[in-house]
Amino acid sequence: YAMHAPSFAKQQTSDDADNLGANTFKHSQFEYKVCRPHPTGGWIPPTMARNSDRTYQSQLRPTTRYAPLLYDYINTNCLGNIYDFVSLELSYQQTITRQYSVYMVGPGVWETVKQSACHHPFYERLQPFDGQKDRMKSGLEWPETIYQLLQITLEKIAMLAEQSPRLLIIWRTSGYYDGDVQSKVIHEMNKRAMDFIDGWNERRSRLKVGNKSNFMYMDFGSTVEHRSHGSARLKGDMQAHYGLESRVLQVQ
């Protein structure tokens, strides 16, 4: 069970809702990739209601529903989607993750190469003052806004790990987009994520909390970085994707 960045799942229309053979179903900001029957029979958790493609309401509007849905994979493109998903899991008693033994989180490169598509309400509270008298902001600019969202996302995932001791959570560090001039931001995000997880485990070990760690990382980013740009790139089906060699590496 994983969240991953590249978007390849097609959107299922409402007319397909009763079609058990359909391979995806899109609900709110999440796409669910079909792999096998879900233990709950198609439960979709309450999600955050949309105002538009880029803005969300500040309050959660329960939109609980059932659908003949099968999935093991949730396709999310942005860090804010991961934050939203884990927040909902914490709010609704791990509706989805409690059905699994392993939860792999795989952030990607959209935060640098498609910044405008990754708008999140959290950024609005951090960006510089925009002239609206009723809105106080911290004055942080990109990429510090991303690093702040990464921090609170990791904190949420750590809470999920603490509340779900039988769930193994693995953070897979991101690879790189060929030609991305902001690759240093991805590198920094990977480093901060690993530092956070190392620190979390060290504190738990020092306090003798739990018998073993259930929140760790797989450092794919560092392993594949030297084969990510220019002629050295392990090229895949598009500029943002790696080829077969790197995908086999992730499985290993």
C-alpha positions as CSV (number, residue, x, y, z in Angstrom):
1,Y,0.0,0.0,0.0
2,A,1.7,3.2,-1.1
3,M,1.3,6.8,-2.1
4,H,3.4,7.8,-5.1
5,A,3.9,10.9,-7.1
6,P,3.7,10.3,-10.9
7,S,0.1,10.5,-12.1
8,F,-0.9,7.8,-14.5
9,A,-4.3,6.6,-13.3
10,K,-7.2,7.6,-15.5
11,Q,-10.3,9.2,-13.9
12,Q,-13.3,7.0,-13.6
13,T,-16.6,8.6,-14.5
14,S,-19.7,8.4,-12.3
15,D,-21.2,6.1,-14.9
16,D,-18.5,3.6,-14.2
17,A,-19.1,3.6,-10.4
18,D,-20.8,0.2,-10.6
19,N,-18.2,-1.3,-12.9
20,L,-16.1,-3.6,-10.8
21,G,-13.7,-4.0,-13.7
22,A,-12.7,-0.3,-13.7
23,N,-9.1,0.2,-12.6
24,T,-9.3,3.6,-10.9
25,F,-11.7,5.8,-9.0
26,K,-11.1,9.5,-8.3
27,H,-12.6,11.1,-5.2
28,S,-11.7,14.6,-4.1
29,Q,-7.9,15.0,-4.4
30,F,-7.1,11.3,-4.2
31,E,-6.9,8.7,-6.9
32,Y,-7.1,5.1,-5.9
33,K,-5.2,2.6,-8.0
34,V,-6.8,-0.9,-8.2
35,C,-4.6,-3.8,-7.2
36,R,-6.8,-6.2,-5.3
37,P,-10.0,-6.3,-3.3
38,H,-9.9,-3.8,-0.4
39,P,-10.7,-5.5,3.0
40,T,-13.5,-3.0,3.7
41,G,-15.3,-3.7,0.4
42,G,-14.8,-0.2,-1.0
43,W,-15.0,2.2,1.9
44,I,-14.0,5.8,0.9
45,P,-13.2,8.0,4.0
46,P,-14.5,11.5,4.5
47,T,-12.4,14.0,2.5
48,M,-11.9,17.7,2.2
49,A,-14.4,19.4,-0.1
50,R,-13.1,21.4,-3.0
51,N,-13.9,24.9,-3.8
52,S,-11.9,24.8,-7.0
53,D,-9.0,22.9,-8.5
54,R,-6.5,24.8,-6.3
55,T,-8.3,25.8,-3.2
56,Y,-10.0,23.9,-0.4
57,Q,-12.5,24.8,2.2
58,S,-11.0,25.5,5.6
59,Q,-13.5,23.2,7.3
60,L,-13.9,19.5,6.6
61,R,-17.2,18.5,5.0
62,P,-17.9,14.8,5.6
63,T,-18.6,13.2,2.3
64,T,-18.7,9.5,3.4
65,R,-19.7,7.1,0.7
66,Y,-19.4,3.5,-0.4
67,A,-18.4,2.4,-3.9
68,P,-17.5,-1.0,-5.4
69,L,-13.8,0.0,-5.2
70,L,-10.6,-2.0,-5.2
71,Y,-7.3,-0.5,-4.3
72,D,-3.9,-0.8,-2.7
73,Y,-2.4,2.4,-4.1
74,I,-3.3,6.0,-3.6
75,N,-2.0,8.3,-6.3
76,T,-1.1,11.8,-5.0
77,N,1.0,14.4,-6.8
78,C,1.8,16.9,-4.1
79,L,3.1,16.9,-0.6
80,G,-0.1,18.6,0.6
81,N,-2.1,15.6,-0.6
82,I,0.0,13.4,1.7
83,Y,-0.6,15.8,4.6
84,D,-4.3,15.8,3.9
85,F,-4.5,12.0,3.7
86,V,-2.6,11.4,6.9
87,S,-4.6,14.1,8.7
88,L,-7.8,12.4,7.7
89,E,-6.5,9.0,8.8
90,L,-5.7,10.4,12.2
91,S,-9.2,12.1,12.4
92,Y,-11.1,9.0,11.4
93,Q,-9.3,6.2,13.3
94,Q,-7.0,5.0,10.5
95,T,-10.0,4.0,8.3
96,I,-7.7,2.8,5.5
97,T,-4.2,2.3,7.0
98,R,-5.4,0.0,9.8
99,Q,-6.3,-2.5,7.1
100,Y,-2.6,-2.8,6.1
101,S,0.7,-3.9,7.6
102,V,2.9,-1.7,5.4
103,Y,2.4,1.9,4.3
104,M,5.0,3.3,1.9
105,V,4.9,7.1,1.2
106,G,6.7,8.1,-2.0
107,P,6.8,11.9,-2.5
108,G,7.9,13.1,-5.9
109,V,9.1,16.1,-7.9
110,W,5.8,18.1,-8.5
111,E,6.8,20.5,-5.6
112,T,9.5,21.9,-7.8
113,V,8.5,21.3,-11.4
114,K,4.8,22.0,-11.0
115,Q,4.6,24.4,-8.1
116,S,1.3,26.0,-9.3
117,A,-0.4,22.6,-9.3
118,C,0.6,22.0,-5.6
119,H,-1.2,24.9,-4.0
120,H,-2.3,24.1,-0.4
121,P,-4.1,26.3,2.2
122,F,-1.1,25.9,4.5
123,Y,1.1,27.9,2.0
124,E,-1.3,30.9,2.2
125,R,-0.6,31.2,5.9
126,L,3.1,31.3,5.4
127,Q,3.6,33.4,2.3
128,P,4.4,37.2,2.5
129,F,1.7,39.7,3.4
130,D,-0.4,40.2,0.4
131,G,-2.1,43.5,1.3
132,Q,-5.2,42.1,2.8
133,K,-5.6,43.7,6.2
134,D,-7.4,40.7,7.7
135,R,-4.7,38.2,6.8
136,M,-1.5,38.0,8.9
137,K,1.3,36.0,7.3
138,S,4.7,34.8,8.5
139,G,6.6,36.2,5.5
140,L,8.2,32.9,4.5
141,E,8.9,32.4,0.8
142,W,9.4,29.4,-1.4
143,P,11.1,27.0,-0.8
144,E,10.9,27.6,2.9
145,T,7.1,27.1,2.7
146,I,7.7,23.6,1.3
147,Y,10.1,22.7,4.1
148,Q,7.5,23.9,6.7
149,L,4.8,21.7,5.1
150,L,7.2,18.8,5.0
151,Q,7.9,19.2,8.7
152,I,4.2,19.1,9.7
153,T,3.6,16.2,7.3
154,L,6.3,14.2,8.9
155,E,4.9,15.1,12.3
156,K,1.5,13.8,11.3
157,I,3.0,10.6,9.9
158,A,4.9,10.1,13.2
159,M,1.6,10.5,15.1
160,L,0.1,7.8,12.8
161,A,3.1,5.5,13.6
162,E,2.6,6.1,17.3
163,Q,-1.1,5.3,17.1
164,S,-0.6,2.3,14.9
165,P,2.3,0.2,16.3
166,R,1.6,-2.7,14.0
167,L,1.8,-0.6,10.9
168,L,5.2,-0.2,9.3
169,I,5.6,3.2,7.7
170,I,8.3,3.7,5.1
171,W,9.2,7.1,3.6
172,R,10.8,6.7,0.2
173,T,13.0,9.7,-0.6
174,S,12.3,11.3,-4.0
175,G,14.2,10.9,-7.2
176,Y,14.9,13.8,-9.5
177,Y,13.4,15.4,-12.6
178,D,15.8,15.5,-15.5
179,G,16.7,19.1,-16.1
180,D,15.1,20.5,-13.0
181,V,17.0,23.6,-12.0
182,Q,15.5,23.3,-8.5
183,S,16.9,19.8,-7.8
184,K,18.6,21.2,-4.8
185,V,15.2,21.7,-3.2
186,I,14.4,18.0,-3.6
187,H,17.8,17.1,-2.2
188,E,17.1,19.2,0.8
189,M,13.6,17.7,1.3
190,N,15.1,14.3,1.2
191,K,17.8,15.2,3.8
192,R,15.2,16.8,6.1
193,A,12.9,13.8,5.9
194,M,15.7,11.4,6.8
195,D,17.0,13.7,9.6
196,F,13.5,13.9,11.1
197,I,12.9,10.1,11.0
198,D,16.4,9.4,12.5
199,G,15.7,11.9,15.3
200,W,12.3,10.5,15.9
201,N,13.7,7.0,16.3
202,E,16.6,8.1,18.4
203,R,14.2,9.8,20.9
204,R,12.0,6.7,21.1
205,S,15.0,4.5,21.6
206,R,16.4,6.8,24.4
207,L,13.0,6.8,26.1
208,K,12.6,3.1,25.5
209,V,9.3,3.6,23.8
210,G,8.1,0.5,21.8
211,N,10.0,-2.7,21.0
212,K,11.0,-1.8,17.5
213,S,10.8,1.1,15.0
214,N,7.8,1.3,12.7
215,F,8.7,4.5,11.0
216,M,11.8,4.4,8.7
217,Y,13.0,5.5,5.3
218,M,14.2,4.0,2.1
219,D,16.8,6.4,0.6
220,F,16.1,5.9,-3.1
221,G,17.0,9.6,-3.9
222,S,20.6,9.3,-2.9
223,T,21.0,6.0,-4.6
224,V,19.7,7.2,-8.0
225,E,20.8,10.8,-7.9
226,H,24.0,10.2,-10.0
227,R,21.8,8.6,-12.7
228,S,19.2,11.3,-12.8
229,H,20.4,14.0,-15.1
230,G,21.6,14.5,-18.7
231,S,23.2,11.6,-20.6
232,A,23.5,9.6,-17.3
233,R,19.8,9.6,-16.8
234,L,18.0,6.2,-16.5
235,K,15.3,7.4,-18.9
236,G,11.8,6.2,-18.7
237,D,8.6,6.8,-20.7
238,M,8.6,10.5,-19.9
239,Q,11.0,13.2,-18.6
240,A,9.8,12.8,-15.0
241,H,10.0,9.0,-15.0
242,Y,12.9,6.7,-14.5
243,G,13.5,3.5,-16.6
244,L,13.2,-0.1,-15.7
245,E,16.6,-0.3,-13.9
246,S,15.6,2.2,-11.2
247,R,12.2,0.7,-10.7
248,V,13.8,-2.7,-10.1
249,L,16.2,-1.0,-7.7
250,Q,13.2,0.3,-5.7
251,V,11.7,-3.2,-5.5
252,Q,15.1,-4.6,-4.3
